[in-house]
Amino acid sequence: MAPNFGLIIVGDEIMSGKRIDRHLPKTIELLAARGLSLAYAHYVGDDPVRITTTLKQAFASGDVVFCTGGIGATPDDHTRMCAARALGEELHLHPQAEALIRERIQDTARERGLPYEPEHPDTLQRLQMGMIPVGARIIPNTYNKIPGFSCTGAGAGVVHFTPGFPVMAWPMIEWVLDQQCAQWFHQSPQAEHSIIVLGAMEAALTPLMEQTERNHPTVRVFSLPSVDHPEYGPHIELGVKGPVDDVPAAWASLREGLHQSGAICSTELVRNL
């Protein structure tokens, strides 16, 4: 079975609204393209205690978790240190990370027509980005070579750490999925079938929803109410989702129940997950 997939988004800039998070919808998209889905997401500010607590839970979970943000080398970047604390490990300068960072520094110096100074304070400061927990594995960064990293906790939860920049993070998430998670791709195709129900109350639809789930235990019934839709006005999107082979029977049952109740129905929606 595929594990649960989670997402941790770190940064005060997200929590304050200074920047709008784009990682959540993109991660959902990247997972869906491979027949996978996101089970949860957590947002955490630049608070070392909260970051460490959140990472401890991830490492204990047995899940595959992506963590974006906070792996730079400025005073407000805490994620690398928090990962080490959550694992009970020390930070060390990973040899491959050091080589990649030095390569990037040399590239930048060459582009600017400057000499490469291996012991310059700026060089040593940038090498701090290669200080990652002992036992961590490198995630390549095709944008600027400065890598992310992956760690596995005692509870077999795996956390993949990337920068907060989408231009770096998204290709790194794709790399992890394609290189390390391919065995779970399209393992259990899912589908969703729903309908717009006009002028109904959720309380009146709840018995039908409960009966549908009892009769079809492999699917989930969902209800998404709206009060001000520009086309439908007040309505409920009522549907079922689950394994592709199980959804049709559950949908037929739900649809028949709506018909018998006299519900006023509009557009049907079908989506493969």
NORFEN-V406514 format. One record per backbone hydrogen bond with DSSP energy under -0.5 kcal/mol. NH is the residue of the N-H (numbers start at 1). CO is the residue of the C=O. If there is no record, write none. Layout:
nh = (NH,NH)
co = (CO,CO)
This chain:
nh = (5,6,7,8,9,10,10,11,14,15,16,17,18,19,26,27,28,29,30,31,32,33,34,35,36,39,40,42,44,47,48,51,52,53,54,55,56,57,58,59,60,61,61,62,63,64,65,65,66,67,68,69,77,78,79,80,82,83,84,85,86,87,88,89,92,94,94,98,99,100,101,102,103,104,105,106,107,108,109,110,111,112,113,113,114,117,118,120,124,125,126,127,128,129,130,131,132,132,134,136,137,139,140,142,145,147,148,149,150,151,153,155,156,157,158,159,159,160,161,161,162,168,169,170,172,173,174,175,176,177,178,179,180,181,181,184,185,186,187,191,192,193,194,195,196,197,197,198,198,199,204,205,206,207,209,210,211,212,213,214,215,216,219,220,222,224,225,226,229,233,235,236,237,238,238,239,240,241,242,244,246,247,248,250,251,252,253,254,255,256,257,258,259,260,261,262,262,263,264,265,266,269,271,273)
co = (37,64,40,66,42,8,68,44,11,11,12,14,13,13,22,23,24,25,26,27,28,29,31,32,31,5,5,7,9,45,46,47,48,49,50,51,52,53,54,55,56,57,58,58,58,4,63,158,6,160,8,162,74,76,70,70,78,79,80,81,82,83,84,84,132,92,130,94,95,96,97,98,99,100,101,102,103,104,105,106,107,108,109,110,109,115,116,117,120,121,122,123,125,126,127,128,92,130,90,133,150,148,138,140,141,145,139,161,137,159,157,59,153,59,63,151,157,65,149,159,67,165,165,166,168,169,170,171,172,173,174,175,176,176,177,181,182,34,184,242,271,240,269,238,267,195,236,196,264,234,201,201,202,203,205,206,207,208,209,210,211,212,216,241,239,237,223,235,233,229,226,197,224,195,236,222,193,220,191,189,243,243,244,246,247,248,249,250,251,252,253,254,255,256,257,258,259,258,198,263,196,194,192,190)
